[in-house]
Amino acid sequence: MIGERLRRLLPGLPAAERHVARVLLAEYPVAGLETVARLATRAGASGPTVLRLTARLGFTGYPELQRGLRAEIADREHSPLIGYDTLPRDDGDVAAGAGELLSAAARLRRAVRLRGPLRPRGRRPRRPAGAGY
């Protein structure tokens, strides 16, 4: 997973790339679906810094990173247990695992909210008869 690669690379990254990585991880995976310019602004970095981090992660470009993030989201939609075996285990500390699950659920809720309501493109919703707008 891309998030795991980011976490592994984080300690050795230059400061500017580390800022971008932290923004990505804080709103993972949704932050990576933003434009390069928006992500750079949120991280207080430049567009080229975002692209250097993208290359350091092994992608040929930002669109390829975004495709990878979308694939991860699609995988999660099909199985809520994906990634369960990667939860922290602190000598049987169930609270740590529960906290991670709640955090993942919150990120997924934010992703769904950002995506917006689902409706066919090019069609407006019908008004109920007598709605009196």
C-alpha positions as MATLAB code, in Angstrom:
seq = 'MIGERLRRLLPGLPAAERHVARVLLAEYPVAGLETVARLATRAGASGPTVLRLTARLGFTGYPELQRGLRAEIADREHSPLIGYDTLPRDDGDVAAGAGELLSAAARLRRAVRLRGPLRPRGRRPRRPAGAGY';
ca = [
       0.000    0.000    0.000;
       1.113    3.519   -0.768;
       0.507    4.716    2.795;
       2.852    2.060    4.154;
       5.558    3.129    1.697;
       5.106    6.743    2.798;
       5.446    5.800    6.470;
       8.626    3.825    5.775;
      10.192    6.676    3.795;
       9.082    9.458    6.171;
      12.115    9.563    8.515;
      14.629    9.881    5.668;
      12.779   12.456    3.569;
      13.978   16.026    3.107;
      11.949   18.498    5.196;
       9.746   19.800    2.372;
       8.887   16.291    1.154;
       8.219   15.246    4.747;
       5.627   18.058    5.008;
       3.891   16.761    1.879;
       4.017   13.185    3.183;
       2.457   14.239    6.492;
      -0.418   15.998    4.714;
      -0.952   12.896    2.581;
      -0.959   10.617    5.615;
      -3.197   12.901    7.685;
      -5.984   12.732    5.079;
      -5.030    9.425    3.463;
      -5.914    8.570    0.728;
      -8.152   11.528   -0.136;
      -5.407   14.187   -0.006;
      -3.580   12.452   -2.851;
      -6.620   12.845   -5.092;
      -6.289   16.634   -4.996;
      -4.323   18.535   -7.630;
      -0.570   18.904   -7.262;
      -1.031   22.638   -6.650;
      -3.629   22.147   -3.897;
      -1.584   19.462   -2.135;
       1.548   21.626   -2.358;
      -0.293   24.621   -0.889;
      -1.710   22.571    1.983;
       1.777   21.248    2.763;
       3.475   24.628    2.437;
       5.643   23.202   -0.340;
       6.052   23.613   -4.082;
       4.591   21.584   -6.923;
       8.022   20.190   -7.841;
       8.416   18.981   -4.242;
       5.160   17.011   -4.559;
       6.440   15.526   -7.821;
       9.805   14.590   -6.262;
       7.986   12.739   -3.482;
       5.826   11.029   -6.106;
       8.961    9.822   -7.906;
      10.550    8.737   -4.613;
       7.484    6.551   -4.021;
       8.235    4.827   -7.327;
       5.646    6.453   -9.574;
       6.425    7.914  -12.983;
       4.077   10.833  -12.373;
       1.322   12.222  -10.173;
      -1.496   10.700  -12.281;
       0.004    7.251  -11.683;
       0.044    7.907   -7.913;
      -3.598    8.960   -8.091;
      -4.511    5.790  -10.015;
      -2.839    3.767   -7.276;
      -4.790    5.603   -4.579;
      -8.066    5.108   -6.452;
      -7.308    1.392   -6.743;
      -6.739    1.213   -2.979;
     -10.059    2.972   -2.366;
     -11.832    0.547   -4.703;
     -10.264   -2.417   -2.895;
     -11.411   -1.059    0.459;
     -14.947   -0.603   -0.826;
     -15.097   -4.284   -1.689;
     -13.706   -5.566    1.601;
     -13.856   -3.660    4.895;
     -11.324   -6.089    6.382;
      -8.471   -5.246    3.990;
      -5.570   -4.016    6.047;
      -6.913   -5.528    9.287;
      -3.799   -7.651    9.728;
      -1.668   -4.466    9.602;
      -3.309   -2.930   12.678;
      -0.979   -2.290   15.613;
      -0.801   -5.012   18.216;
       0.484   -3.822   21.575;
       0.514   -6.992   23.656;
      -3.169   -7.600   23.079;
      -4.152   -3.945   23.418;
      -7.566   -3.976   21.787;
      -7.951   -0.217   22.227;
      -5.090    0.470   19.805;
      -6.738   -1.624   17.099;
     -10.160   -0.124   17.780;
      -8.722    3.388   17.536;
      -7.144    2.575   14.183;
     -10.430    1.156   12.883;
     -12.342    4.258   13.992;
      -9.741    6.464   12.329;
     -10.023    4.492    9.081;
     -13.818    4.739    9.206;
     -13.600    8.523    9.674;
     -11.262    8.827    6.661;
     -13.642    6.789    4.542;
     -16.607    8.961    5.616;
     -14.635   12.093    4.610;
     -13.798   10.533    1.241;
     -17.450    9.787    0.576;
     -18.474   13.325    1.599;
     -15.843   14.855   -0.722;
     -17.054   12.692   -3.572;
     -20.542   14.187   -3.295;
     -23.942   12.727   -4.036;
     -24.256   10.150   -6.761;
     -26.498   11.130   -9.647;
     -26.320   10.861  -13.415;
     -24.248   13.567  -15.073;
     -26.073   16.176  -17.079;
     -29.406   15.641  -15.377;
     -30.832   17.756  -12.634;
     -32.863   16.184   -9.838;
     -36.610   16.479  -10.327;
     -38.554   18.782   -8.075;
     -41.531   17.290   -6.301;
     -44.859   18.540   -7.658;
     -46.055   21.589   -5.761;
     -42.702   22.119   -4.033;
     -43.079   25.885   -4.550;
     -39.433   26.837   -4.902;
];
